[in-house]
Amino acid sequence: MLKRILFGIVFFVIGFGTAIFADSFFRHIIQDLFQWTTNNGIQFGGKDFYLFGNPIYFTSFGLAFFIFSVANRKAKISRILRNGILLILIFSIALIGISALDANLKIIECTACDDGIRRLGYNEINYGLILATSVIISIIPSLIKIIRTIKKRI
């Protein structure tokens, strides 16, 4: 029992650390997606300055690693790789979709935009919410697997 708890804590910490390490990378990806999906209809101004990322994003990344490790604890390496690729694919699609939707909604709500170009400050985007939602969507297959396993035991 202690081994399982430590196993879970280790993977949560790995996920949390990965989120901290990749925070600025994902910020730039989201900014690029905002511009790309609107044909440069969004332009950023001001300084791209932030101290800390969103704790919801860090926690969701840690939980995603934890849930993925629990769901694939007894699986073969090939199965783990396949599930990992599926998780990354779903995360990428969700990130692109949510960013595109948010960017286009920001342009639609702008009534005083010049030539359809919306100027945003770098911190006007809720990066944490976009990333946390993408992570939660991507972990759904692992949650389904865990629920099925629990139902089989009962």
N, C-alpha and C positions, 0 to 999 in steps of 0.2 A: 504494500500500500504506500509506504514512504517513497519507494522507487517511482511509482506513478506520479505522485505529487511533485517530486523533484524534476521528473521528466517534463511535466506540464509547465513548471515554473521556468525551466531552462528555455523551452521553446517560446514562452511568452516574452522573456527577456531578449531573446534573439530577435523576435519580431519587433519589439519596442525599439531596440537598438538600430535595427534596419530602417525603421521609420524615421528615427532621428537623423541617421546618416543620409537618407534619400529625400529629406524634406525640401531642400533647395532645388534638387533635380526635378521633383514633381511640380514645384512652383513654376519653374521655367517651362516645363512641358505644358502645364495648364495655360500659361500665358500664350504660348505658341498655338495651342489649340483654339483659344479664344480668337486669335487673329486669323488663323487658317480657316476656321469654319465659317467666318463671316466675311471672307475675302478682304481682309484688313479693314473691316468696318469698325473695329475697335482699335484704338490707339492708346497706349499707356503713357502717362506722364508722371512727373515727380520722381522721387527716389524710391528704389525698391529696397526698403529698409524694414526689417522685422527682427525682433529679438527671439521670440519663441513661437513655435508652431502650435497648432491647436491640439490640446491634450486628447480630445475625442479621436482625432486621427491616429495619434500614437497608440492609444489604448486599443482602437479597432484593429490596427495592424498587429499588435501583440496577441489579441484574441484570435485573429485569423490564423496566425502561425500555430497557436495552441490548438485550435479546432482542427486544422489540417493535420497536425501531428497525431492527434487522438484518432482521427478518422483513418489514418494510414499507418497506424502503429504496427500492425501485424501483416501489412501488405508486402508483396515482393517489390524489388527495386524498380522493375519495369512498370508496375502498376502505380507506384509512387511518382515516377517521372511523368507518366501519362496524366495522372491527376494534377500534378504540378503545372504541366503545360496547359491543361484545361483551366485551372485557376488563373494563371497569368493571362490567358486569352480572354476569359470573361472579364477580368479586371480591366484589361486594355479597352475592350469594347464598351464597358460601362463608363470608364473614364472619358473616352471620346464622346459618347452619347450625352452624358450629363454636362460636360463642358460645352458641347455644341448647343444644347438646349438652353443652358444658362446664358451663353454669349448672345444667342439670337433673341432671347427674351429681353436682355439688357438693351439691345438695339431697338426692339419693338417698343419698349416703354419710353424711349427717348423721343420727346416731342420737339425739342429745340436743337436737334442735331444738324450740323452743317453737312450737306450732301450725304446724309445717312451714316456719318462717321461719329461714333460715340467715343468720347475721351474719358478714360477711367484712370484713377490712381491705382498703383500696384496692389494696394491693400483693400481695394473695393471688391475684390473677389473673395468669396468664402472658400479658401483652399481646403480647409479642414473638413468641411461638410461634403465637398465634392469627392475628396479622397476617401473619407470614412464610408460614404454611401457606395462608392465603387468597391471597396474592400468587402463590405457586408454582402453586396450582391454576388461577388465572386466566391464567397465561402458557402453559399447556399448548397451546392452539390455535396460538400463535406458534411454539412448539417443533416442533409437528407440521409446520407449513409449512416451517420451516428444514430439517427432516429430509427432507421430500419434495423440496425443491430440491437438496439434496446428492445424493440418490439419482438424480435426473434427470441430474445432471452426470456421474455414474459410469456 
